[in-house]
Amino acid sequence: MNHLPKPQPEALAHSICVSERIAERLILARGWLSFAEYMQLALYEPGFGYYSAGASKFGGAGDFVTAPEISPLFAEVVAGQIDVVLRAIGLGDLLELGPGTGAFAAGAIDVFNRCGTPIERYRMLEVSADLRERQTERLERVGQERPLREWCDRLPETFSGVIFGNEILDALPCERFVTRDGQYWRLGVGLAVESSSSEPRFEWRVRPADGSAPGDDEFRQEAAHLQQSLRLQGIELPNDYCGEWQAGLDGWFESMATSLKAGVMLLADYGLPRVQLYHPERTRGSLRCYYRHHAHDDPFLWPGLNDITAWVDFTRVAEAAERAGLRVQGFTTQMAFLAGGGIEQAMSRALETANSVSPGMTTAEQAQLASGLRRLLMPGGMGESVKFVMLGRGDEIDLPSFALRDLRHTL
């Protein structure tokens, strides 16, 4: 990890505090934690976890960049499709899960005002007080007053409209497994014995799901379902294959479906259908960590300072959603979604609008806009790696964004 920039002393001290908190939990758990619990502590422990503490996460000063920061065209197109949904259902709200810097909200509200979208409230579900403050500053800076903005720290009991989430599922705590002689064993976390360091260090610990640790029963059920599903497709994972799945998806979608009385969920995330995600050649899984725009594969490095993600099994998403009473109404790549939604026309409008006022858009600004467009659509990058899925109740809503390349048959 010598290529990674070293944390500042204050950040390093915070990471040590996070490590000590995890070590305390490990001692109480008799020396072994599931990776899902470790990830929950490292990312979401109140006051300590990566998403709970105050450091910058998004954009140039953070650890990674999401689509709304890459280009305003992302919000332009997605908000245009949300406008179609809200007109189809008559009226409703938008609930954004994890609004990040507020970049998507700023762009979307501008589209809604321009289009006269029938929206009452723009709700933002944000549990981080620090991020909520940054989102407030972002929206106040651009001076947008309509629709009514509202922050919440839990799902509304009843909701009608569109629930939107960009890169939400891949940050949910995940279980890790490794195959041993045809069986799936749990990859968890233990304390490493290091005499040279006074601070806690962690290491992988593998064990069978034999019922002696919390979550073993749920792990066995999920592993058996995954193994059977893959076998039906003629796939047998080789020995020492590592993989992940997001823990608790059934409960997560049940909560969403209970809240959503009318409308749809629109989710964008890195992932693949099951038979592609758990391909026998993907032997090390999809777990990735991000620190200061550097990707690495060590989730035990500087806990609390790194984002930790794993790609999403969209077949599992469809199964969980359908169990909760929702139906898949669209599934495609980000490239197809944005192209079908008119991103080229959005690019042309942005250039025309910018050049219609003096002094107009500079050559450098035009190049930056074009570069962002390429990053969103790049076949070898976000364009194919990120998928859009729409889930809803009742009658299907036809969105132009899903018409270009319908991939529901791959789930």
N, C-alpha and C positions, 0 to 999 in steps of 0.2 A: 504493500500500500504506500510505497514511497512517493508515488506520483500525486498523492492527495495533499492539498494544502493543510498545514497544521492549524488546529483551532487556537483562537486567542485564549489567554489564561482564564478569563471569565467564563467562556464557553466550555473550556475543559473542566473547570470546577463544577459547572452545572452537570456535565456528563458523569462526573464521579458521583455526584449526589444521586443521579438516576440509577447508576450501577449499584450503589449501596441499597437503594430502595428495592431493586430487583433481587439483590442478594438476600435481603431480609425475607422476601417472599419465598425464595428458594429454600432457605433454612426451614421456614414454617411448612413447606411442602416436602420436607425430607429429601431435598437435594435434586428434585426433578420437576421441571415445569414443561407443559406442552408449549410448542412454539407459538401457538395462538395466544396463550396467556402472556408469554414474553413480549410478543408484538403489541398486545394491548397495553402493557405497562410502558414499553418504550415509546409508543406513539401517543397514547391517550390518558396516561395517569395524570389526574388533575394537578396542575402546578408544576409537573415534572416532564411529562411526555412531550414528544416532538411537536404535536399539534396543539398542546396546551400551553407551552411556554412562549416567550415573547419574541424569539428570533425570527428574522425574515425567512420565509420558506419559498415564496414564489418570485419569479422574475429574475432580473440580472443580479440582484443583491442576495438572492436566496439559493436554493439547491436545485431547482428544476423550473422549467417553464411549461405551462399548460397552453392549450390551444387559444383561449381568449387573450392571453398575453402575446402570443405569437403574431396574431393578426386580428384586427377589428372585424374582418370579413367573417370570421367564425360566428360571432354573436349576430352579425347582420343576417346570415342565412338561417341559423337556428331559430332566432327570434321570428323570422318570417314564417317558418313552419309552425311555430307555436301560435302565431296569429291565425293560421289556417285552422288549427284545432279549436281555439277559443271561439272562432266564428261558427264552427260546425256544432259546438255544444251550446251556443247562444251567449254565454257569459261565464266568467269564472276568474280564478286567481292563478298566479304562477307561484309555485314554491320551489326555490332553488336550494338544493342540498349542498352544503359546503361551498359557499360562494367565493372562497379564496380571497383575492385582492379586491373583488368587486368589479373587475374588468368586464365580465360577461353582463352583469346587471346594468352597468353604465351603457353598454352598447345596446342591450335589449330594450331598455326603457326608451332610448332614443328612437328605435324602430317602432315601438308601440305608439309613441306620440305622433310620429310621422304618418303611420298607417291608420290611426284612429282605432286601434285594437280594443275590442270590448273586454277590458280587464279592470277589475276593481282594485285589487291589491297585489303588490309584488312582495311576497314573503320570502325571507331568507332564514334557513335553519342553520344556525351557527352557534356552536357550544363554546368556542374560544373567545374570551372577552377581548383579547388583543386583536384578533382578526376582525371581530365585529367593529372595533374602533377604526381599523384601517378601511374597512368597507364604507363606514359612515363618512369618513373623510373623503374617500374617492368620489362618492355620489354627491356630496355637498360641493365638491370642487367643480363638478361639471354642471351643477345648478339644475338638476332635474327634480321636479316636484310631483309629477304624475307618472304612473299611478301611485297611490298611497304605498309608501314603503314601510315594511314591518319586519322586525327581527323576532325570531322565536328560538327557544332552546330545546323544543320537543315537537313531535308531529302534532298538528291540529287533530282534534277528535273527529271532526268531519271536514272534508275538503273536496271542493269541486274545481276542476281546471286541469292544469298541467303540473306534474312534479318532474323537475329536471335535475339531473345530476351528471356532472362531467368529472370523470376519474374519481368516482366514489367507491365503487365495488373493489377496485384493485388495492385499496388501502384498508379494507376490512381485515381483521386478524385472520390468519390462515393456518391450517394444520399442514404439517409436512410429513411425508412418508418416504420410506425406502423399501424396496422389494427384497425379500429374503426367501429363496426357495418357494416361490409362488405365493408367499404371504406378504401383506402390507404391515410393516412395523412403524411405530411412531418415532419420528425424529423430534426430540425435545431438547431442553437446555439444562445444563448443569454448571456448577462452579469449577473452573479450571484451577489446578494447584500450581501456583507460580510463586516461588519463594523470592523472586527478584522484584516483585511488585506488591505494594501495600494495598492497592485498590483492587476491587473485585474484577475478575476476568471470567468469561463464559466460554463454553464449548458445547459442541453437539453431543447429545447422548441418545442412543437408540435403544428401544425396548419394545417387546411385543405388547399389544393391547390385551393384556390378560385379566383386566378387571381390577388391578391393584391400584390404579391411579384414576383421579377424576377425569371423566370424559372418555374413558376407554370404551364404554358401550356405544356411545355415539360415533366414535372413530370406527369401530368394527362395522357398524351399520353402513356408514358412508363408504368405507373401503369395499365392503361386499357389493354395494350397489355399483360403484365405479368399476370394479373388476368384472362383474357380470355384464355390464353395459358394453365394456370394451371387448369382451369375449364374443358377444353377439355380432360385433363388427370384425371378428377375426384378429383381434389385437391381444397379444400377450406381452406384457412388459418384461424386459430382461432383468436379470439379477442385478442388484445394486442401482436400480433406477430410482431417482429422486423426483418427487412431484409435490404439488400443493393443491389444496382447495380452500376456498373461503369458508370459514366455520360459521354456522348459524344463519345460512341464507334463508332457510325455511321461515325462521322466526322473523327475520328482517323483512321479507316480502309479506308475511302475514300482517305485520304492523302497518306497512304501506297500504296494503289492500283494505285493511280495516278503516283507515283514514280516508282513502280515496272513494268517494261515493259516486262521482261522475267525472269522466275525463280520462286522461292517460298518464302513464309514466314514460318519460323519454330519457334514456340513459346512454352515455357514451363512455367507453372504457377500452383499455388494452385487453385483448383476449381473442379466443378462438372457439369454434365448436369443439366438442369433446374429442372426437377422433383425430383432430388436428393438434389440439393442445397436448394430449397424452400420446404423442407419436413415439414409437420405440427409439427413435434416434435423438429425441430431446431428453437425454439421460440425466441432466442436471436440473431439470425443472425450469421455472421462470422467475424465481425469487431474485429481486434486484434491490439495491440500495442506492440512494442518491445523496451526495454531499458536495456542495458548491459546484454543481453542474458536472460532477464526475460520477459515473456509474461504477459500482463495484458489487461484490457478492458476499461481503462479510457483515451480517446483521449485528455482530457483537462488537464492532468497531465504534467507539464513542457513542454509546446508547444515548438517545435523546437529541442527538445532533444530526441524525440521518433519517431520511424518509425510507420506508420499507414497503415494497409492493410485490404483488404476484399477479400474473395474468389471470383473467377470468375465464372459467368454463361456461360459455354461454348456453350450452345444452343444459347445464345444471341451473342456470338462471331461469331458463324457460320452464323447467320442471318445477322449481320452487314457486314461480309466479302462477303457474297453472293450478298448483295445489292451493294457492291462496285465492283462487277465483278470478285471476287475470288471464288474458289471452294474448299471445304474441301477435301483434298487428303489423310488425315490420322488423326486419333485420338486414343490415347491410354494412358495408365498409364506410369509413369516414369520407373517403374520396367520392364514392357513389352518392352518399347522402348530400354532401355539399354541392357536387356537380348537379344532381337532380333538383336541388333547391335553388339553383341559379347563382352559383358563386362567381361565374364569369361575368354575368350581368351586374352583380354587386361590385365587382372590381371596376367595371366600366363606369358605373354610377359614381363610385368614389373618386375616380380620376376626373370625371366631368365636373363634379361638385367642387372639388379642390381647385380646379383650374378656372372655374367661373368667377372666382373672387381674386382680387389682387392681394398679394403678388403671385398667388398660385402655388402649386406644389413643385418643390425643387426636384432636380434630377435624382438627388440622393433619397428623397422621400418616396419618389416613385419606385426606385430600386428596392427600398425597404418593403414597400407594399407588395411588390412582385415576389420578393424573397419569402415573405410570410405566406403568400399564396402557395408557392412551391412546397414549403414545409408542411402545410396542411394537407396537400394532395399527393405528396411523394409516394409512389407505389412501394418502394423499399423501406419506407418509414411510417409516419403517422397515417398516411392515406390508406394503407392496408392493415396496419397493426391495430388501429382503433376501430371499434365497431359501434354502430348505433342500433339500439333495440327499442321498440315502442310496445308497451303493454297496456291493455285497457279492458274495460268491461263493455258489454253490449255490442252495438253496431260498430263495424270497423270504419275507421276514419282513413280515407285515402290521402296520403301525403305524397306530393311529387318527389320528395327526397328518397322515398323507398321504391319508387316505380322504376328507376333506372336499372337497379340490380337487386332483385329480390333473392335473398339468401336463406329464407326460412327453411327451405328443404335440407339445408346442411346441419340443422340443429338436431 
